[in-house]
Amino acid sequence: MGTPRRFSRCLSWKRILCICFVPLILSGFAPRVKDKVGLIYANAQLQPAPYSMFNWSHLTPLTLKDRSVGLETESRVGSKPYFTLGGHKFLIFGGSIHYFRVPREYWRDRLLKLKACGFNTLTTYVPWNLHEPERGKFDFSGNLDLEAFVLMAAEIGLWVILRPGPYICSEIDLGGLPSWLLQDPKMILRTTYKGFVEAVDKYFDYLISRVVPLQYHRGGPVIAVQVENEYGSFAKDKDYMPYVQKFSQQALLERGIVELLMTSDDTENVLKGHIKGVLATINMNTFEKSAFKQLSLLQSNKPIMIMEFWVGWFDTWGGEHMVGNPEDVVETVSKFITSEISFNVYMFHGGTNFGFMNGATYFGIHRAVVTSYDYDAVLTEAGDYTEKYFKLRRLFRSVLVPLPPLPKLTPKAEYPSVKPSLYLPLWDVLQYLNEPVISNTPVNMENLPINSGNGQSYGFVLYETSICSGGSLHANVQDTAQVFLNEISIGLLDDHTKKLNIAKIKKCQLLRILVENQGRVNFSWKIQDQRKGLTGSVTINNVPLKGFVIYSLEMTMSFFERLRFAPWRPVTESYLGPAFYLGTLKVNSSPKDTFLSLLTWNSGFAFINGRNLGRYSIIGPQETLYLPGAWLHPEDNEIILFEKRKSGSYIQTTNEPML
């Protein structure tokens, strides 16, 4: 992940200087970082570089014309193994930014900040589920324009390491695998199961044809491509890695990939996840010599690459907000540099799990990943500088020359509060949905016969059937469900709470079960068990219920267009139950980034001008939703909340996030 250049002939004594003085810089030899980001920003522009070690300014995607020799590894007697690019020895200083988590309008800003910090390589995952939402229907437009993102990185002077999966983890729904794979009841993901392998082959036929022209040898910035992702910690199919080895030959090489191939695994499972002939890289959150033991047994004659150096961590709903120590981060990076270890910071900029893209964890209980993918990264979710950024930049300035000037801060604003004026109970919305599915038994989300036979990937499903007696209701729910008799809430179900007592009823009533997919697990063998909605029969006193009407609530842009013609009601008093709330957010003629604060609301999703900003929830830890200024119109903006439980009062904005 580096912006390459030839090392100085005086490398030895300059490396000694680095070893001696970098710890001094980190411990206070250089001026201390201020607490306020604005002051840090001002001072950072003035900090002198104590000395220079590497000068890679002449070796960038735009300046390097001879592309005959790509990224390679070398090992010579008397020196550590190292990378070369174009014959020049260099270290990879990489940082991760996921284009699909950042508004396209802000790609350039984030990439410029990556370059200005001192990084020379961009790394990014490629999410299969977003690029192929339906079989054979590919989307590389707008915020998913992979080629535009990669070429923009090249224009800015960054090399690129591409991580196309097919599985990417990344705290994204099902680890980036499309949910339509789960329609097959026998499907076993990430194995040699025929249905999985065939789907991967068809996807890579399309994807790799778009990647090939972006490669280094074709004049592009892509210097390496990762094969699969962290399979060592999965390792359930002894035949899968031989398949992946063959896959790396056929799916990548035979399709035209000529750059260096890599795998990525945690330090304890690198032996299980490596492929013969492919460079193994490792993931870690701190520098410990023992962590390199397995890697050295595997490939002692290869340079070390840290594919993921975790500088923070993700949050889950109901958990704590995770943070990392800036001093520890910089100390670890300094050790990488002095040890001549290439590295990739995960994440440099995390961005946002807009819409329904978030994944989930499962360690005895299902926990959805929050909307913010801030990750306590080097840049904040909104692209602001952090203490980590300035400490790393100070370190890089001590070993690199030159660094570009810092891009300007991204302006933020606080706008007048919004009191929703209209609302629409969910029950009034059903006529504006697509035709419901009529089924004798419940059908899980993925197997609904909609979207050209591809099922439903995200959102909510409403199941309705008539019952004429009470008793013990039993249902398998993934992930959470609200249960109603007609329009009256009678209880909640989830993947642990499967039973609910229904009191005696005098006449037949409509049983309604509204199920929310809160995000499919993105890691571990649990990915095999991620079908959402009602999975299996619904019974009362062990008698299966029949005759279901099933509504799909995907909440797409077209759905909100249809809602414009619905009979919205004036908000007069508090309403209990799922409903849509409509208001107008007024901004000035030059919209700026802001954060929605929904402290008086319970749980649901927020939409601005039809765009899904993501989930909010009273359980925390996240208390605000990032609203990009680029998605706002001058003056009036339509804001809609889908609130699951009960109405709140005001929708407020703030110029600072509360995570």
HELIX and SHEET records of a PDB file:
HELIX    1   1 LEU A   11  LEU A   24  1                                  14    
HELIX    2   2 ILE A   25  PHE A   29  3                                   5    
HELIX    3   3 VAL A   37  ALA A   44  1                                   8    
HELIX    4   4 TYR A   99  ARG A  101  5                                   3    
HELIX    5   5 ARG A  104  TYR A  106  5                                   3    
HELIX    6   6 TRP A  107  CYS A  117  1                                  11    
HELIX    7   7 TRP A  128  HIS A  131  1                                   4    
HELIX    8   8 GLY A  142  LEU A  144  5                                   3    
HELIX    9   9 LEU A  146  ILE A  156  1                                  11    
HELIX   10  10 ASP A  173  GLY A  176  5                                   4    
HELIX   11  11 SER A  179  GLN A  183  5                                   5    
HELIX   12  12 LYS A  194  VAL A  211  1                                  18    
HELIX   13  13 VAL A  212  LEU A  214  5                                   3    
HELIX   14  14 TYR A  216  ARG A  218  5                                   3    
HELIX   15  15 TYR A  231  SER A  233  5                                   3    
HELIX   16  16 TYR A  240  PHE A  247  1                                   8    
HELIX   17  17 SER A  248  LEU A  253  3                                   6    
HELIX   18  18 VAL A  270  GLY A  273  1                                   4    
HELIX   19  19 LYS A  289  PHE A  292  5                                   4    
HELIX   20  20 LYS A  293  GLN A  299  1                                   7    
HELIX   21  21 PRO A  326  THR A  338  1                                  13    
HELIX   22  22 GLU A  387  ARG A  397  1                                  11    
HELIX   23  23 LEU A  426  VAL A  429  1                                   4    
HELIX   24  24 LEU A  430  TYR A  432  5                                   3    
HELIX   25  25 MET A  445  ASN A  447  5                                   3    
HELIX   26  26 TRP A  525  ASP A  529  5                                   5    
HELIX   27  27 MET A  557  LEU A  563  1                                   7    
HELIX   28  28 GLY A  629  TRP A  631  5                                   3    
SHEET    1   A 3 LEU A  71  GLU A  74  0                                        
SHEET    2   A 3 TYR A  82  LEU A  85 -1                                        
SHEET    3   A 3 HIS A  88  PHE A  90 -1                                        
SHEET    1   B 9 PHE A  93  ILE A  97  0                                        
SHEET    2   B 9 THR A 121  TYR A 125  1                                        
SHEET    3   B 9 TRP A 159  ARG A 163  1                                        
SHEET    4   B 9 VAL A 222  GLN A 226  1                                        
SHEET    5   B 9 LEU A 260  ASP A 266  1                                        
SHEET    6   B 9 LEU A 279  MET A 284  1                                        
SHEET    7   B 9 MET A 305  TRP A 310  1                                        
SHEET    8   B 9 SER A 342  HIS A 349  1                                        
SHEET    9   B 9 PHE A  93  ILE A  97  1                                        
SHEET    1   C 2 ALA A 360  TYR A 362  0                                        
SHEET    2   C 2 HIS A 366  ALA A 368 -1                                        
SHEET    1   D 6 ARG A 569  PRO A 570  0                                        
SHEET    2   D 6 LEU A 422  PRO A 425 -1                                        
SHEET    3   D 6 ALA A 579  LYS A 586 -1                                        
SHEET    4   D 6 ASP A 636  GLU A 643 -1                                        
SHEET    5   D 6 SER A 603  ILE A 608 -1                                        
SHEET    6   D 6 ARG A 611  SER A 617 -1                                        
SHEET    1   E 6 VAL A 437  SER A 439  0                                        
SHEET    2   E 6 PHE A 548  LEU A 553 -1                                        
SHEET    3   E 6 PHE A 460  ILE A 467 -1                                        
SHEET    4   E 6 GLN A 509  GLU A 516 -1                                        
SHEET    5   E 6 THR A 480  LEU A 485 -1                                        
SHEET    6   E 6 ILE A 488  ASP A 494 -1                                        
SHEET    1   F 4 LYS A 499  ILE A 502  0                                        
SHEET    2   F 4 GLY A 471  HIS A 474 -1                                        
SHEET    3   F 4 THR A 539  ILE A 540 -1                                        
SHEET    4   F 4 VAL A 543  PRO A 544 -1                                        
SHEET    1   G 2 VAL A 477  GLN A 478  0                                        
SHEET    2   G 2 GLY A 533  LEU A 534 -1                                        
SHEET    1   H 3 THR A 624  LEU A 627  0                                        
SHEET    2   H 3 THR A 594  SER A 597 -1                                        
SHEET    3   H 3 GLN A 652  THR A 654 -1                                        
END                                                                             
